[in-house]
Amino acid sequence: MTAPTEVKVPDIGDFGAVPIIEVHVSAGDQVNAEDPLVTLESDKATMDIPAPIGGSVAEVLVKVGDEVSEGSPILLLIPGDGAVSTPPSLVEQQEPAPASAPATAPAPAPSAPAAAPAAGGVDTPAGIHAGPSVRRTARELGVDLAAVTPTGPKGRITKDDLLGFLKGPAQPAAAVGAGIPEIPAQDFSTFGPIDTAPLPRIKKVSGPFLHRSWLNVPHVTHNDEADITDLDRYRKELDTAAKNDRNPYRVTLLAFLVKACVAALKKFPEFNSSLSPEKDALILKHYYNIGIAVDTPGGLVVPVVKDADRKGIVELSREFMSTSAKARDGKLGPSDLAGGTFTISSLGGIGGTSFTPIVNAPEVAILGVVRSKLSPVWNGTEFTARNMLPLSLSYDHRVIDGALAARFARHLCYLLEDDRRLLL
C-alpha cells in the first residue's frame, strides 16, 4: 500500500496564524489535484488550499477554528485515483451554502468584564474563532475571549463583540458617546413578500475593510477629464494587431492608465505612500504595484500588478487577460492581492459619469474611471468632437491636500492626452 503523503500549507505570503473557516474533506474522500481541501481567512483575503495531487484522504489533521501558517500540516493523502465526478469550480465553491437552522444561542456575556490581569494579557485558546487583530487586541487589553459572546459568521468574535464586552451591557447608549449607532432592524415581511440571499464570501470579507477605510480615512474626491481622442485611436490600432497575433490578446485603455499612473506617481511621490502607524510620518515607496479592481461573480477583488513601471503596454495587456481569468475563476492567491501602492477602479465597460471610489487603505489614493464620451470641445476657433475620459481621484486628506490632488489629476490627464508622453 502506498504510504500517505503529508499535505502542508504552501506559501501564503506574509500571513501567519491564519484561522481555518472551512474544511472541505474528511477521511476516506477521493480528491483530484487542485480540489480545495481547507479555506483560510486572514484579515485581508480568503484563500483555498488545494490538493497537490489526486488521491484518497487518509486523515484530516485540522479542524475549523485552528490557526495555521506556511508549513503547517493539513492532512494525510494517499496518492492514487482522484474523484470520479468533476469537482465544482472555484467560483461555484464561493457561493455560500443555504442557510441552516439557527444554532443554539451562545451563553450571554457577563454583565461586566473581569478585572484585567497583569501586563502580558491573556493567552487566548486556539479554539476561539477570532481574527489575528482581535486576538492581539484581546491580549493587549487582558480580555479572555472565551468570555466574549460572538456575533460574527460561524461563531466568529468580531472587534465590535470585544468592544461591547469591555463596555458592558449596563451602560446606556447615551453614556457611551463614541461609536456609530446601528440602523434599527425591521421586519420587512410585514410590507410584502421577501427573500433572504446570503452575501457571497468575497463581499462578507471585503465589506468590513471598506467600512473601516470609510470611517478612518477622510475621503475627498477630485474630478477631471482627459482628452483621449488620439490615444484611443492608437490603442485601437494596437488592439487590432493583438487580435491577429498567434496568441491573441486585447489591448484596453487600462494598460495606458497604468503607465500614466506610474508616471504621475513618480512625479508626485506622496500618492505612492502610506501613513506610519503613529500617523506622524509618511512611508514613501520606491516600487510601483498597481491594484486593479476586477468584477467577479462573487464580488469585487483587487489583484495587484507588481513592478508596473517595468512593463510595457503589450506585457500589461497580456497580464490583465490572465489575471482577469484567474479572478473570475476564484484562483487568485494571497500573493496576487498583496503589496499594492495605488489602485485603479474602472467602470468604463458599464458607464456612468463619475463616482467616489473608496481608498484602499493603507494606500492613500485611488483612481476611478468611467466610460469615455464624445463631447464638443472649444479649440480656440470652433467646437470639435473629442473623446473625453472622466477621472475621479479619491484621496486621504490627511496626506494629500486639494491643490496637490488637482495637480496630480491634471498631470495624469496631460499624460493621457498624448501617448508619446508615456515614453518619457
Number of C-alpha atoms within 10 A of each C-alpha: 4 8 10 16 15 15 21 18 16 14 13 17 14 10 17 13 16 22 25 22 22 17 19 13 17 15 14 14 15 22 28 22 14 15 24 23 21 22 18 23 17 19 16 13 17 20 20 25 21 18 19 18 19 19 22 22 21 20 18 18 15 16 15 16 22 17 23 19 19 16 12 16 16 20 23 19 27 20 20 14 14 17 16 9 9 10 14 11 13 16 15 13 15 18 15 13 9 8 9 6 6 6 8 6 10 11 10 10 17 13 13 14 17 13 8 13 13 9 10 10 17 19 14 17 11 13 13 19 26 23 20 17 13 20 25 16 15 20 19 14 18 20 24 20 23 14 15 23 21 25 14 14 11 13 16 17 22 21 18 14 19 22 14 16 21 16 15 14 14 8 11 10 11 7 7 9 9 8 8 7 8 6 6 5 6 7 8 10 9 8 7 7 7 10 7 6 9 12 13 15 16 19 15 13 17 18 12 12 16 16 11 12 19 15 11 11 18 14 19 19 23 19 19 16 19 21 23 24 19 14 18 19 12 13 20 15 11 16 19 14 14 18 13 10 10 7 8 12 20 18 24 17 18 19 22 22 21 26 25 22 29 25 20 23 20 15 12 16 13 19 26 25 21 21 19 12 10 7 10 7 11 15 12 15 14 12 17 24 23 26 26 24 18 20 16 17 15 21 16 16 22 21 27 23 25 19 13 20 18 12 16 14 19 16 13 21 22 17 16 22 13 12 20 20 15 16 23 19 17 22 17 21 19 20 14 19 19 19 18 24 28 27 27 24 21 22 18 17 10 8 13 13 16 19 19 17 22 24 25 24 21 17 20 25 30 25 26 23 25 20 17 22 17 13 14 13 14 11 8 6 6 8 11 12 12 18 20 20 23 21 26 23 25 25 28 27 16 12 18 16 12 13 10 14 23 15 13 20 23 18 19 23 23 19 26 27 20 17 19 10 12 18 11 7
